[in-house]
Amino acid sequence: MNRDEILEKVISVFHYIFDDSDININEQTTSGDIEDWDSLAYINLIGACELKFEIKFGINEISKLKSVGDFVDLIEKRLIK
């Protein structure tokens, strides 16, 4: 799976979690850009990404996620292993 495919799937997860397919999501999107991106949404995003990509994140990895691009970077790294 290439980076663009990963990003597309991550964006679909964000649209699902926030129940809004009109949210403009790109790699630079952060919690400050989405009003409903709080700690509960963050946990839901992590869980949904783990399910979507059939991977598990470590606590140290999760603490470094600040943007959509960070999610993509981590998923890309985990899928290579």
Residue pairs with C-beta under 8 A, 6 or more apart in sequence:
1 79
3 72
3 76
6 53
6 72
6 75
6 76
6 79
7 27
7 68
7 72
9 52
9 53
10 25
10 49
10 68
10 71
10 72
10 75
11 25
11 68
12 52
13 45
13 48
13 49
13 52
14 23
14 25
14 29
14 34
14 45
14 68
15 21
15 23
15 25
16 48
17 41
17 44
17 45
17 48
18 34
18 36
18 37
18 41
23 34
25 68
26 68
27 67
27 68
27 69
27 72
28 67
28 68
28 69
29 67
29 68
30 37
30 66
30 67
30 68
31 37
31 38
31 42
31 66
34 41
42 65
45 71
46 57
46 62
46 65
49 55
49 57
49 71
49 75
50 56
50 57
53 75
53 78
53 79
55 75
55 78
55 79
57 74
57 78
61 74
64 70
64 74
65 71
65 74
